[in-house]
Amino acid sequence: MNATAILPVKRFGAAKQRLAVGVGKERRATIVAAMLEDVLEAIRATGLIERAIVVTSEPRAVELATAAGAEIVADPDEGGHSGAALAGVSRARELGAECALLLPGDCPLLDPRELERLLTGLPGRYAAIVPDRHGTGTNALALAPPDAIAPAFGEGSCERHVAAAREAGIPHSVEELSSLALDLDTPADIVALTRAVEADRSRARRTAKALGI
């Protein structure tokens, strides 16, 4: 089934505070913008995604998302990642989406082929939970229908999402996608991203340029 991708995006000035020790505010904003562009490019290249919704109050993100053909949902309350995701889900339901794919804007290695494998054959009632590289957080959710479970991102969210699916009686699985495992939050993540990009220069091109890789 075709999916609607939903990307909650923070204001760039408030994003990636854990990089603040080694990366100045302006450069962090440049990196966040580059990551968003890389993710939007991957979404456009994924055949089973029919539209993208970006939930944000960041003017630069609005500009980039509009240029990429995404719909904008305002996030005036800035209620956090889960709140923004719920706003996107609500809009996806209004548009008649059968499946919502909740994605982060900070996984620039995102591979369209992995997204297509995740979505191919997805049942009409299902929750696919994609963990981060530590196995405890959640970097993506594929939900059919879009409100199959309520997103609850943050520390320990992989276990929370599994528990929510069980409680709701929703068939579910934990799906590891290598291109979604690495979100850029810490200096150690920059090291891991550098290694991945040096192994394949076709990946995360805008982010690599912003980082000087």
N, C-alpha and C positions, 0 to 999 in steps of 0.2 A: 504494500500500500504506500501511497505517497505521504510524505510527512511535512509538517511545518516546523522549521527550525526556530528556536527561541533563544536569544542571547541577551541575558541581563548584563548591562555594562555600567560600571560605576563612573562617577566623575573622575577624569584622569588625574586631577590633583590629589584625590583621596586614595588612589589605587597604588598598590605595591609598596606599602609602607615598610615592609621588611627588606626592601632593596635600598632603603634610604641611607644606610651607612656608607655604601660605596657608589651610589648613583644619585645625582642631584635631581631636584623636582622636575626641571624642564626636560632633562634627558629621560626620566621615568615616563613622562607624558608622551614623549616621542616613541618610546619602546611600546607602551600600551597601545598607541594608535597603530603602530606597525603590526603588532600581534592581531589586532582586530581586523586589519586588512587581509592578513594571511588567512585567518579563519573564514572571513566572508568569501574569499576567493575559493577556498575548499568547498564551501557550501554551494556556491554557484556551479561547481564542477560535479556535484553529486546528483545523479539523475533521478533519484527517488525523493528528493526534496523539492517540493513545488513552490515554496515561498519561505522567506525568512522574516522574522520579526525581531527588531532590536528594541529592548526596553531600557531607556536611558534618559538622563537629564543633562548629559554632557554634550554641548554644542558641536564639538569636533566629531564625536561619535555619530551624531545625527547626520553631519555632513558626509562622513565616510559611508555610513549605512545607506543613505539616500543614493549616493553615487553607485553603490553596488546593487541597487534595485530592491533593497529591503524596506519593509514597512516599519514605521517608528511608532512605538507606544511610549507616551511620556511617563516618567517616573518622578513626579514632583515631590512625593513623600520620602523618596530614597530610603525605603524600608528594608534594605538589605537584599542579598542575592535571592533568597527564597521568596520574599515579597514581590520582587521584580519578576521572578519566574512565574508566580501565580497570575500577575497581570498579563503576561504574555500568553499563558494558557487560556485565560478568559477570552482574549482576543482571538486566539486560534479556534476556540469553540464557536465564537460568533461567525467566523469565516467557514465553518463546517468541516474543520480538519478532523480526520479520523485518527491521526497520530501526531503527537508532539515530540520533538527531539530537542531536549534542553541541553544546550551546549555552552561552554565557557568561551569567553573572548580571549583567553590567555593560554591557549594550547596551539601555538603556531605550527606545530608539526602535523596538524590534522590532515589525514589522508582520505580523500573522497572514496577510495576503493573500500576502506574499512567501514566507512559509514554505510555504503551500499550493502555490504555483507551483513551489517547489523540490522538493516531495515528489510532486507529481502526475506520474504516469507513470514514477517512478523504477524502473529495472530491478531484478531480484532480486539482481543482483551488480554493485555500483557504489559509487564514492566521489565524492561532490560536496564540493568544498573551497571554503569561503567565506573569502576573504581579508579582512584589515582594510583600513582606508582608505589605508594606506601600501603595500599590495600585497605585503608581506613576511611578516607574521604570519597566523595563522589564527583567525578568530572563530567558525567553526562547521564541523562535519563532518556530512554525512549519509552513513551507511554501511549498505550492504546486502550481505551480512548484517552484524550489528552489529560483528563482529570482522574485517571485510574488511581493514582495516589497523590497526596500533596507533597510537593518537594520540600525537603528539610535539609538544605545544604549546611556545610560546616564540618567541624571536627567530629569524627565518628559517624558521619552521615551514611556511609555504605550500609552499616548494620541497621540504622534507623529506617532506611528505605526498604531493606529486606523485611524488617519487622512490619512496616506499614503495608507492604504487599500481602504478607501472610494474614494480617488482621483483616484486610479487605477481601481476602479470598481471591486475589489476583494472581494468576500464574506468572512466575517471574524467574529471572536468572541473573547471575552476576557475570558480565561479559568483559573480559580484559581486551582492550584495544590499545596496542602499543603507541599509536600516534596520539592518543588521548591521555596517556599515562602521565605525561610531563606538562604540568602547568608552571608558569614562570613566577615564582614567589620569592625565592631566596637566592643569594649568591651561588649556593651549591647547584641550584636549578640552572643558572646561567652556564656553569661549567658543563653540566649534562647536555644542555642544548648545544653548546659549542661543539662538543664531541659528535653529536648527531649531525649537525650541519657540515662539519668537516668530512664526515663519512659520505654525505650526499648533498652536494651544493644546490640541488634543485629544491630543497626543502626550506620552508620558513625564510624565503628570500628577503622580504622586507624587514623582518625581525633581525635577521643576521646583519643586514646593513645598518640598522639602528644601533646594534650592539658593537659594530665594528669587527665582526667575525670575518 
